[in-house]
Amino acid sequence: MDAKSRVASNLRRLRTDRGLTQEDLSERSNVHQTYLSGVESAKRNPTVEVLERIAAALRVDVSELFRKP
């Protein structure tokens, strides 16, 4: 699994584990919902800054987004 797919999978799992919709996470992270959807589907290549905002909104270290399953 490449890094972009791993981030997508981890992001989706972390978000759903917390009972958040993409819209909820979008508001918490200040990342547009359509962009967030693109990250979750591995169609977007987010910057480190965006990943840091998403991780902070999920209350995890950014490394959790890259963790191997």
Steps between C-alpha positions, in 0.01 A plus 500: 500500500643839404511793745206685345277192525617436856415858603159466333422176679622621840318830468171333415540251789596767756212724391237229510633359830427842649151509352581801282367576155725653239311823556571486876871443441503768233371757746738389777808500276411795277550280193231517233277191499558424131877519554470272804300255288781504245755420770285213631466355151876538431429741213661798674857534620469717813775722631660439838318809628162356401587163656599677823164682511310179437700312765444779753126492430504123557716549812773266380864544411549547126702176495173309561396593147803311364481198732506159335189292572 
